Amino acid sequence: MAKLKPWEVSDELWAVIEPLLPHRRRRFRHPGRKRLDDRLALQGILFVLHTGIAWEHLPQELGYGSGMTCWRRLAEWNASGVWQRL
């Protein structure tokens, strides 16, 4: 098994975190852009926190979405108490 990078979320860790995350339904009318997968957003958050780069410098090539998307998701999860429950 290949060693995961510090910001990559293992299946075991994801199984613990995923049920704690709030579920957001897409609007039926005018659904807009599809929301970035929560696991990818979490990995983007962990990448920024691990490397110390600015949110706006999160490399798009990693596939974790934009830094602003990850920052908003972190704020959303913080407001909903995810970290306290974890």
C-alpha positions as CSV (number, residue, x, y, z in Angstrom):
1,M,0.0,0.0,0.0
2,A,1.4,3.4,-1.0
3,K,1.9,5.9,1.8
4,L,-0.6,8.7,1.8
5,K,0.6,12.3,1.8
6,P,-0.3,14.2,5.0
7,W,-3.2,16.0,3.3
8,E,-4.7,12.9,1.7
9,V,-7.7,11.5,3.6
10,S,-7.7,7.7,4.0
11,D,-10.8,5.7,3.6
12,E,-10.9,4.9,7.3
13,L,-10.6,8.5,8.3
14,W,-13.2,9.5,5.7
15,A,-15.6,7.0,7.2
16,V,-15.4,8.8,10.5
17,I,-15.6,12.4,9.1
18,E,-18.2,12.0,6.4
19,P,-21.2,11.4,8.7
20,L,-20.4,14.5,10.6
21,L,-20.6,16.8,7.6
22,P,-23.8,18.7,6.9
23,H,-25.7,17.5,3.8
24,R,-26.5,20.2,1.3
25,R,-29.2,19.5,-1.2
26,R,-29.0,21.0,-4.7
27,R,-31.8,23.3,-5.7
28,F,-34.3,21.7,-8.1
29,R,-34.8,24.9,-10.1
30,H,-31.7,26.7,-11.2
31,P,-29.3,24.2,-9.5
32,G,-26.2,26.1,-10.6
33,R,-22.7,24.6,-10.7
34,K,-22.3,21.2,-9.1
35,R,-20.7,21.4,-5.7
36,L,-17.2,20.1,-5.2
37,D,-17.0,16.8,-3.5
38,D,-16.6,17.2,0.3
39,R,-13.6,14.8,0.4
40,L,-11.7,16.8,-2.2
41,A,-12.5,20.0,-0.3
42,L,-11.2,18.5,2.9
43,Q,-8.0,17.5,1.2
44,G,-7.6,21.0,-0.2
45,I,-8.1,22.4,3.3
46,L,-5.5,20.0,4.8
47,F,-3.1,20.8,2.0
48,V,-3.3,24.6,2.7
49,L,-2.9,24.0,6.5
50,H,0.0,21.6,6.0
51,T,2.0,23.6,3.6
52,G,1.1,27.1,4.9
53,I,0.4,28.5,1.5
54,A,-2.2,31.2,1.1
55,W,-5.7,30.0,0.1
56,E,-5.6,31.8,-3.2
57,H,-2.4,29.9,-4.1
58,L,-3.9,26.4,-3.8
59,P,-2.8,24.7,-7.1
60,Q,-5.8,23.9,-9.3
61,E,-3.8,21.0,-10.7
62,L,-4.3,19.0,-7.5
63,G,-8.0,18.8,-8.2
64,Y,-9.1,20.1,-4.8
65,G,-11.0,23.1,-6.2
66,S,-10.1,26.7,-5.7
67,G,-8.7,28.0,-2.5
68,M,-11.8,30.1,-2.0
69,T,-14.0,27.1,-2.3
70,C,-12.0,25.2,0.3
71,W,-12.0,28.3,2.6
72,R,-15.8,28.6,2.3
73,R,-16.2,24.9,3.1
74,L,-14.0,25.2,6.1
75,A,-16.0,28.2,7.4
76,E,-19.3,26.3,6.7
77,W,-18.1,23.2,8.6
78,N,-16.8,25.3,11.4
79,A,-20.1,27.2,11.8
80,S,-22.0,23.9,11.8
81,G,-19.8,22.4,14.6
82,V,-18.1,19.6,12.6
83,W,-14.8,20.0,14.4
84,Q,-16.3,20.0,17.8
85,R,-18.2,16.8,17.1
86,L,-15.0,15.2,15.6
